[in-house]
Amino acid sequence: MRKPSFDTNAPESWRTSYLYDLQEVFGELLHRGYSYAYGRRFQKTLRMIRRSAAPPARVLDIAAAQGNITLTLAEMGYHVTWNDLRADLEDYVRLKYERGEVQFKPGNAFELGFASEFDIVVITEIIEHVAHPDEFLRKVSRLVKPGGHVVMTTPNGGYFLNRLPRFSECEDPSQFEAIQFKPNGDGHIFLLHEDEIAPLAAGAGLEVREINISTNPLTNGHLKTELALRVLPRSWVEAVEQLTSNLPRPIVRQLHTSMAILFRRLP
């Protein structure tokens, strides 16, 4: 993946993406908690994809933003379709492209005429931004071949600092339609809890194959631990993460910020 140069005259979306890229893929630890958390989520996503299908499987990366997963998978030999509502990001992603098969399909993924043609659909950090996660997951499942997989990451609603509502307890999700699809953390509507995942999957014709909950407050830089991350060796941070990940499941759900879920589409 090629590192683009910073251009002060570039569109704002490019400049914002570049600043994220510095932390996410190019190793500049401007905010170590963010970089550590993103790195863990990124690696878990790749692991679930590799577990689901080997290259040259067809992958659709929905709301792919600056294309880090798209380009990495293409370099691994997958045939990847990049998709995002923000069409202006396509040319930014092309600046980073080096090799592999990538198709660019900006727009609403559910209106582009895709059939059930993908082996894997990737939806990372999206479902928390939609007012109807049940409808969203049903639409995603229709893009996957029977027996194919969906890889999803989303913040963990069971995290003890979460104050957002549970989707399963909301009587009228339509009240949030006017604010959906906003980027970043201030655009979160519902944070799903682990016990909500299986019912959502069943309603979408999916089965849950794996739910991985990870990223404790230290790894994520919460509770003012960002200062500690500036002096602690990364190996120590990883050791603490491993320790907390092996605690009893109820504690894991409360102490970690992120979920990665692997679904399989039923025949």
Secondary structure, DSSP 4 states (H G I P E B T S, - for coil): -PPPPP-TTS-HHHHHHHHHHHHHTS---SSHHHHHHHHHHHHHHHHHHHHH--TT-EEEETT-TT-HHHHHHHHHT-EEEE--S-TTHHHHHHHH--SSEEEE--S-GGGS---S-EEEEEEES-GGG-S-HHHHHHHHHTTEEEEEEEEEEEE-TTSTT--SPPGGG-S-GGGGGGGTT--SGGG------HHHHHHHHHHTTEEEEEEEEE--HHHHTTTTTHHHHTTS-HHHHHHHHHHHHTS-HHHHHHH--EEEEEEEE--
